[in-house]
Amino acid sequence: MKKRIKQKIKSKKGLTLVEILVGVALVVIVFASTLGAMVGGFTTTVYNSDENRASVLNASVNEIIFNTVRKMRISDYDEAADFLEEVEAAATSSGSVADDTYAYALVASVAAQVPDAKYVVPEYEGGAYSVSFPSGESYQYSLIPEQKKPLGMLTASGTDYEIDGITIKTCFESAGGPIIYESFVAFSK
């Protein structure tokens, strides 16, 4: 019996160092490629999740503002200008929800949905209003007065019908950069 044990121990059967190194190298290559694919998939998932989160918040704030402005039944540019001055005042002051104006209600509703949202005042240049959202702010919104939108329907004289109203713009940062939503609220006439 002792002879058999000695024979097994002295057996040349087994793996050489080179074979072990080649095997380990193959396992490392397969593991590294699998790990790379997993990290890439995870990164894409996180990126898409952040894009979706920003889009949903953006659309939600845009809808809050849209419904508030629509319910006000603003009929002309003068009423719109007055309302936008109130919104600017509400956004820059420490007003409370108890203030009984649509402007404070709008600012409070947006703040309830996204506490860090900032109102950006539109600028008047070259006879028209525009807004440029500053970088470094994650959540921003603005109301742009004196806007005209074509309806895509021609009059008898060949010109396009246009309606007057307010443009709402929201800009939310995501992993892929800013997401800007825009909607238009026509004046009630």
QUITA-V633571 format. One record per pair of residues at least 24 apart in sequence whose C-alpha atoms are under 7 Angstrom apart, sorted by the first residue. I is the first residue (numbers start at 1). J is the second residue. Records with the same first field share a line. If there is no record, write none. Layout:
I: J + J
This chain:
47: 175
50: 174 + 175
51: 174 + 175
54: 172 + 173 + 174
55: 179
58: 170 + 171 + 172 + 181
61: 110
62: 168 + 170
64: 110
65: 106
66: 185
68: 106
70: 185
73: 187 + 188
74: 187 + 188
75: 187 + 188 + 189
76: 187
77: 146
80: 145
81: 145
88: 121
91: 119
138: 172 + 173
139: 171 + 172 + 173
140: 170 + 171 + 172
141: 169 + 170 + 171
142: 168 + 169 + 170
143: 167 + 168 + 169
144: 168
